[in-house]
Amino acid sequence: MILVLDDDPVVGGCVIRALEKQGFVGQMSNNVFDAMAIVNEEVPEMIFLDVFLTGPDGFTFLNEMASYADTMKVPVVVMSEKDFSAYDLSAYNVVGVLDKNTMTPAEIVNFAKSCITGEK
């Protein structure tokens, strides 16, 4: 299961659709509290994360994930309009950043394939 955490239902829905068209199972959450409840039920194979959320932000979620042995190694792709190229997010197992203004379904699927199946 791939968790998509985004408070914009249009963006989150597009990510889910791109993944499911390629056979991945996606689950959507629009806030940190619901996302943590999902993670407590099933540790995702990877996460697509919007860091600027309503309520607790994505960094709160990343800190929570990093504090548990079973979730600290889950690969995360940050989705944002902000440029994070100057930031080292490796402590949170962030494997990539997608620009929400320009990301494509192919980029989303490529990250999923790379993280889950090792395919490039």
Buried (B, 14 or more C-beta within 10 A) or exposed (E): BBBBBBBBEEBBBBBBEBBEEBEBEBBBBBBBEEBBEBBEEEBBBBBBBBBBBEEBBBBBBBEBBBEEEEBEEBBBBBBBEEEBEEEEBEEBBBBBBBEBEEBEBEBBBBBBBBBBEEEE
